[in-house]
Amino acid sequence: MLSQKLTIVVALFLVPLGLLAYFALSSSGWDLWTGRATSSGTKALITVKDVPVRVDLATTPKLQQRGLSGREQLEPDEGMLFVWEEAAPRGIWMKDMRFPIDILWLDGAGRVLDIKRNAVPESYPEVFYPRTPATFVLELSANFTELHSVSIGDVVKLPQAVLPPAQR
């Protein structure tokens, strides 16, 4: 009898506490499925050379400045897509990065304009610029472009919502 009451009391206490912790963590930018911190930006699915890639969208100046800085790692099927309204010479640095990445500069239609392969954290404060102005910058795990034979002129399939109005 006492054990049943104790079980009920514990359940009534732990279940709400667990739910509270779940909602607090899920709204704080913590991915409960992977157990890793996430960015506060929106996520999307893109395709690079028929390879699906889950990306965080960096659409605000704050998210764009932070980028992937501070993350522990990037999975082979993950990336970050920086989104701007118009093309410009978009510089990318490796400030506070903990792992190397491949950087792709894309035009408004998702066409690869330039590539920096295997940009390493030790390169900071160097800033990498494309040869021509870009509307998007895509950061992928290092060696992605080599592994999947990504080259200048290839097209990355982007969600319609991020494309400039003229490209939709």
N, C-alpha and C positions, 0 to 999 in steps of 0.2 A: 504494500500500500504506500509506504513512504517512498519507495523507488519510483512508483508511478507518478506521484506528486512531484518528485524531483525532476523526472523526465519532462513533465508538462511545463514546469517552471523554466527549466533550461531551454526547452524548445520555444517557449514564448519570449524568452530573452534573446536567444541566439539567432532565431530566424529574422526578427526585425533588425537586429544589429548587422547581420549578414547582408540583408537587403540595403540597408543604409550604406554600408561599405561599398557594395556593388555599384550603386548609383553615384556615389561620391567619386569613385575611381573612374567609372566610365565617362563621367562628364568632365574629368580633369585632364583628359588627354592621355590616359593610360589605356593601352590596348589589353583588355583582360584575356583575350584569346591567346596572344603571343607572349604576354607578360612584359611587354616593352613599352616605353614611352612613345607617343606618336606626336606628330606635329598638330597644330591646331587648325590647319587648312583643310580644304575639301579634298576628297580622294576621287580618282577617276581611273578608268581602264583604257590604256592606249595599246597600239600594236606597232612593234618595230620589227620589220622583216618577218612578218607573220608570227612573231613572238609576243604573247600578251604580257604587258607590264603594268603593275599597279603603281600609280603615282600619286604623290601628294601634290596638290596644286598650290603654288606660291603666287597668289594674286594680289597681295597687298605689299606695300613697301617694307613693312615689318617682317613678314614671312620671307620676302625675297632677300632681305639683308641677312637673315638668320640662315636660310637655306637648310642644308643638312648638317650644319655646325652642331657639335655636341652629341650627335648620335653615335652609338657604339658601332653600328654596322649597317649595311644595306644588303638585303637579300638579292640573289641573282635576278629575281623577277620584280624588283622594286625600283623606284626612282622618284625624282622630283621634277615637275614641269613648272617652269617659271613662265608666267603669262603676262604679256603687255598688250596694249591696244594697237601700237604701231611699231614699226621696225626702227631700231637704233643699234649702235655698236655696244652690245651688252657685255660688260666685263664681269668675269667670274673669278673669285679668289678662293683660297683654301683655308680661310681663317677658322680656327678652332675645329678643323676637320680631324678625324681619327682614322681615316681609311682613304685609299686612292679611289678615284672615280673616272669615268669617261664623260666628257661634256660634248653635247651636240647643240649647235645653233641651228634653228629652223626658221623658215620664212612663214608667212601667214597661212600657207596651205599645208604646212608640215614638212616641206622639202628640206632635207639636210643641206645646210649651206657650208658648214665647217665642223671639224671634229678635233677635239683635244683628247688624245688617248692617255690613260693612266696618269692623270694629274695627281700629284702626291701632296700630302699635307705639308711636307717640308718646303714646298715651293712658296708658301706664304712669306712675304707680302706680295709676291708677283701676282699680277692680274692678267688673266687670259682673255683675249678679245678675238672675235671672229674677223674674217677677211672682209665680210660684207655685213651690213646691218641685219639684225634678226628680230623677229617678233616673239619667238619662244626660245627658251634654253631648256634642254633636257639633260639631267644628270642621272647617270646609270652606274651600276657597279663596274669597277675596273675590269677591263678586258671583254666587256659585253660586246663592244663594236667589233673586236677581232674575232671573238667566238662566233658571232652571227653574221660576219662579213658585211657590216654596215659601212656604207661609203657615201661620199658627197653625191647628192642627187637623189638618193633614196627618199621615199616618202614615209613619214610616220603618221599613222592613222590616229587622229585626235578626235575627242568628242566634239560634236557640233557646238555645244554650249561655250567652248573656249575659243572657237574660231572667230576672227574678225568678221563683222557683218558682210563684207564683200565676198568672203570665202564660204559662207554658209549655204 
